[in-house]
Amino acid sequence: MTLLHNPHSHSFASDNYSGVLPEIIAAIAQANGGHVGAYGNDPYTAHLQTLVQQHFGETAQAYPVFNGTGANVLALQACLPRWGAVICAESAHINVDESTAPQAVGGFKLWTIPTSDGKLTPELIAQHAHGFGVEHRAQPLAVSITQSTELGTIYTPAEIRAIADFCHEKGIALHMDGARLANAAAALGVNLREITTDVGVDILSFGGTKNGLLLGECVIVLNEKNVLNADGMKYLRKMNLQLASKMRFVSAQFIALLENDLWLNAAQNANDMAQKLSGSLKNIQGVELVYPTQANAVFVKLPAGVADKVRQHTYFYDWDEQGTVRLVCSFDTQEKHIDDLLNAIEMAIQAA
């Protein structure tokens, strides 16, 4: 096959732009060869269940899926009746970046709340946690929080517990979009269970792709008594077009990720590089940090015209119309990449 890209290129657009961890490629190769059962009836998916229970608790139930949008829609659909609604931050991925999939495929309404840092609180959730029993209003029966958030901020275990307690008192299920859960756990210095099961999260979309997988996410039911349709998860996964026939190759990736702290090492490198980048940017005149750098994303405002000049060297996204850009570090970001980016920014500012 002809190589169609520069294998030495590096961007700060998204951790989705990165390649695949070598250990993941090796895991896929190891799972190859021979015939095993399809649709999850294989030894790799069975072993994944054991690993997930080790990391998230003995009652955890894992459902590997293809992608993040599918994981979120499936997880939330599992929590809701047809008349249900989800309370989420206005900046949440399910509201901003998943087209109409939550509404059209999931069949539920989103009640959105503006936040200054991407994080919900019980007080903010209370703005929409009302109207129970009123047939004219979509019933707010699930809350979705993102860890780490779309603005790169992190919920502490105490903050999640406060939200979970508030939700459960009102009969609301708590979903966590954990596309970057590994980055949050690494930054907080806790294990995966301490910021999910132990603090009251009921169902989780556990991210793999942003942390070095080829493809695949995993919906994990943590507390089935608060997940309305927990006993129908296998049917909902099929209905949502998220049932992989050769599931062993998705499960094998998560096995490799969860074994030997690969998930943690990959996320820690991304976080460390983001800290290095953020720490250097704040010392460059004319550059303004917009949000605290807590995980692997850095949000900054650059002087007028600078972003376009820097994008001639490496790609990244404009974040808003106020001039903020987002710079995301990945498992394979190296100090050299950070130094090259900083040099390009400084040269562009000098030339402006």
Secondary structure, DSSP 8 states (H G I E B T S, - for coil): ----S-TT---SS-TTSS---HHHHHHHHHH-SS---STT-SHHHHHHHHHHHHHH-TT-EEEEES-HHHHHHHHHHHH--TTEEEEEETT-HHHHSSTTHIIIII--EEEEE--SSS---HHHHTTTS--TT-TTS-EEEEEEEESS-TTS----HHHHHHHHHHHHHTT-EEEEEETTHHHHHHHHT--TGGGTGGGT--EEEE--GGGT-SS-EEEEES-GGG-TTGGGHHHHHHHTT---TTTHHHHHHHHHHHGGGHHHHHHHHHHHHHHHHHHHHTTSTT-EE-S---SSEEEEE--TTHHHHHTTTS--EE-STTSEEEEE--TT--HHHHHHHHHHHHHHHHH-
